[in-house]
Amino acid sequence: MTQAAYRVHRLIQDLNRDQRVAKAFATDPEALFDEYGLEANERAHLREGTPKALMELGVHPNLQMKFFKLKTGLAKAGAGGLKGPLDAYLRDLERP
């Protein structure tokens, strides 16, 4: 696994495990990208968020699906409407 793929994998795994990371992604993904040391091309692929873009980064298919689900849910919520979908997503993270 390349360093780029590792950084992206780590971010996506943390999005699915850590409420702080999920909230940060929903509110300001650029600050989160800085925190994970992502390069410009990695950021662009994650902003696009399509399976093809994630595949180009070397993201495992299971993580592609998890990222796409999160990104799609947040996008459907629209501006100012993240609270409901984000809360539901975070509740799912808390389930055993």
Phi and psi in degrees as GROMACS dihedral restraints (atoms count N, CA, C in turn):
[ dihedral_restraints ]
;  ai    aj    ak    al  type     phi  dphi    fc
    3     4     5     6     1   -75.2    20    10
    4     5     6     7     1   164.7    20    10
    6     7     8     9     1   -60.0    20    10
    7     8     9    10     1   -41.2    20    10
    9    10    11    12     1   -61.4    20    10
   10    11    12    13     1   -47.1    20    10
   12    13    14    15     1   -62.7    20    10
   13    14    15    16     1   -39.1    20    10
   15    16    17    18     1   -62.8    20    10
   16    17    18    19     1   -45.4    20    10
   18    19    20    21     1   -60.5    20    10
   19    20    21    22     1   -43.8    20    10
   21    22    23    24     1   -68.5    20    10
   22    23    24    25     1   -43.1    20    10
   24    25    26    27     1   -58.3    20    10
   25    26    27    28     1   -44.8    20    10
   27    28    29    30     1   -60.3    20    10
   28    29    30    31     1   -45.1    20    10
   30    31    32    33     1   -60.8    20    10
   31    32    33    34     1   -48.4    20    10
   33    34    35    36     1   -64.9    20    10
   34    35    36    37     1   -40.7    20    10
   36    37    38    39     1   -61.8    20    10
   37    38    39    40     1   -43.9    20    10
   39    40    41    42     1   -65.8    20    10
   40    41    42    43     1   -33.8    20    10
   42    43    44    45     1   -59.6    20    10
   43    44    45    46     1   -34.4    20    10
   45    46    47    48     1   -89.6    20    10
   46    47    48    49     1    -8.7    20    10
   48    49    50    51     1  -115.4    20    10
   49    50    51    52     1   -29.8    20    10
   51    52    53    54     1  -117.5    20    10
   52    53    54    55     1   117.1    20    10
   54    55    56    57     1   -59.9    20    10
   55    56    57    58     1   -38.0    20    10
   57    58    59    60     1   -60.6    20    10
   58    59    60    61     1   -42.6    20    10
   60    61    62    63     1   -67.7    20    10
   61    62    63    64     1   -42.3    20    10
   63    64    65    66     1   -62.4    20    10
   64    65    66    67     1   -42.0    20    10
   66    67    68    69     1   -65.8    20    10
   67    68    69    70     1   -41.7    20    10
   69    70    71    72     1   -63.5    20    10
   70    71    72    73     1   -39.2    20    10
   72    73    74    75     1   -64.5    20    10
   73    74    75    76     1   -39.3    20    10
   75    76    77    78     1   -69.6    20    10
   76    77    78    79     1   -33.1    20    10
   78    79    80    81     1   -94.0    20    10
   79    80    81    82     1   -41.6    20    10
   81    82    83    84     1  -152.7    20    10
   82    83    84    85     1    82.7    20    10
   84    85    86    87     1   -63.0    20    10
   85    86    87    88     1   -29.2    20    10
   87    88    89    90     1   -62.2    20    10
   88    89    90    91     1   -40.9    20    10
   90    91    92    93     1   -64.3    20    10
   91    92    93    94     1   -37.3    20    10
   93    94    95    96     1   -67.9    20    10
   94    95    96    97     1   -40.5    20    10
   96    97    98    99     1   -60.7    20    10
   97    98    99   100     1   -38.9    20    10
   99   100   101   102     1   -62.5    20    10
  100   101   102   103     1   -45.6    20    10
  102   103   104   105     1   -58.1    20    10
  103   104   105   106     1   -37.7    20    10
  105   106   107   108     1   -89.8    20    10
  106   107   108   109     1     1.0    20    10
  108   109   110   111     1    66.3    20    10
  109   110   111   112     1    34.7    20    10
  111   112   113   114     1   -75.9    20    10
  112   113   114   115     1   142.1    20    10
  114   115   116   117     1   -84.1    20    10
  115   116   117   118     1   169.5    20    10
  117   118   119   120     1   -56.9    20    10
  118   119   120   121     1   -44.0    20    10
  120   121   122   123     1   -68.2    20    10
  121   122   123   124     1   -34.7    20    10
  123   124   125   126     1   -66.4    20    10
  124   125   126   127     1   -42.5    20    10
  126   127   128   129     1   -60.8    20    10
  127   128   129   130     1   -44.9    20    10
  129   130   131   132     1   -61.7    20    10
  130   131   132   133     1   -42.8    20    10
  132   133   134   135     1   -65.7    20    10
  133   134   135   136     1   -39.6    20    10
  135   136   137   138     1   -69.9    20    10
  136   137   138   139     1   -36.8    20    10
  138   139   140   141     1   -62.1    20    10
  139   140   141   142     1   -41.4    20    10
  141   142   143   144     1   -64.4    20    10
  142   143   144   145     1   -48.1    20    10
  144   145   146   147     1    69.4    20    10
  145   146   147   148     1     8.4    20    10
  147   148   149   150     1   -77.7    20    10
  148   149   150   151     1   156.8    20    10
  150   151   152   153     1   -55.8    20    10
  151   152   153   154     1   -38.4    20    10
  153   154   155   156     1   -63.5    20    10
  154   155   156   157     1   -43.3    20    10
  156   157   158   159     1   -63.9    20    10
  157   158   159   160     1   -40.7    20    10
  159   160   161   162     1   -69.8    20    10
  160   161   162   163     1   -34.5    20    10
  162   163   164   165     1   -63.8    20    10
  163   164   165   166     1   -38.5    20    10
  165   166   167   168     1   -63.6    20    10
  166   167   168   169     1   -25.8    20    10
  168   169   170   171     1   -85.4    20    10
  169   170   171   172     1    -6.8    20    10
  171   172   173   174     1    84.5    20    10
  172   173   174   175     1    23.0    20    10
  174   175   176   177     1   -76.8    20    10
  175   176   177   178     1   133.8    20    10
  177   178   179   180     1   -59.3    20    10
  178   179   180   181     1   142.3    20    10
  180   181   182   183     1   -53.4    20    10
  181   182   183   184     1   -38.7    20    10
  183   184   185   186     1   -63.2    20    10
  184   185   186   187     1   -40.1    20    10
  186   187   188   189     1   -71.5    20    10
  187   188   189   190     1   -31.7    20    10
  189   190   191   192     1   -59.0    20    10
  190   191   192   193     1   -45.8    20    10
  192   193   194   195     1   -65.0    20    10
  193   194   195   196     1   -42.5    20    10
  195   196   197   198     1   -63.8    20    10
  196   197   198   199     1   -43.1    20    10
  198   199   200   201     1   -66.2    20    10
  199   200   201   202     1   -44.2    20    10
  201   202   203   204     1   -61.8    20    10
  202   203   204   205     1   -40.2    20    10
  204   205   206   207     1   -62.8    20    10
  205   206   207   208     1   -45.6    20    10
  207   208   209   210     1   -64.7    20    10
  208   209   210   211     1   -48.9    20    10
  210   211   212   213     1   -63.0    20    10
  211   212   213   214     1   -41.1    20    10
  213   214   215   216     1   -66.0    20    10
  214   215   216   217     1   -42.9    20    10
  216   217   218   219     1   -62.5    20    10
  217   218   219   220     1   -40.2    20    10
  219   220   221   222     1   -70.7    20    10
  220   221   222   223     1   -38.6    20    10
  222   223   224   225     1   -66.4    20    10
  223   224   225   226     1   -39.5    20    10
  225   226   227   228     1   -64.4    20    10
  226   227   228   229     1   -28.2    20    10
  228   229   230   231     1   -67.9    20    10
  229   230   231   232     1   -29.9    20    10
  231   232   233   234     1    72.7    20    10
  232   233   234   235     1   174.8    20    10
  234   235   236   237     1   -63.6    20    10
  235   236   237   238     1   132.8    20    10
  237   238   239   240     1    77.1    20    10
  238   239   240   241     1    -2.9    20    10
  240   241   242   243     1  -114.8    20    10
  241   242   243   244     1    22.1    20    10
  243   244   245   246     1   -75.4    20    10
  244   245   246   247     1   -24.7    20    10
  246   247   248   249     1   -56.6    20    10
  247   248   249   250     1   -49.9    20    10
  249   250   251   252     1   -62.4    20    10
  250   251   252   253     1   -57.3    20    10
  252   253   254   255     1   -62.8    20    10
  253   254   255   256     1   -37.7    20    10
  255   256   257   258     1   -67.0    20    10
  256   257   258   259     1   -42.1    20    10
  258   259   260   261     1   -61.0    20    10
  259   260   261   262     1   -41.7    20    10
  261   262   263   264     1   -64.1    20    10
  262   263   264   265     1   -42.2    20    10
  264   265   266   267     1   -62.3    20    10
  265   266   267   268     1   -44.4    20    10
  267   268   269   270     1   -67.1    20    10
  268   269   270   271     1   -35.2    20    10
  270   271   272   273     1   -62.5    20    10
  271   272   273   274     1   -40.8    20    10
  273   274   275   276     1   -62.1    20    10
  274   275   276   277     1   -34.6    20    10
  276   277   278   279     1   -65.6    20    10
  277   278   279   280     1   -31.6    20    10
  279   280   281   282     1   -79.0    20    10
  280   281   282   283     1   -17.6    20    10
  282   283   284   285     1   -68.4    20    10
  283   284   285   286     1   140.8    20    10
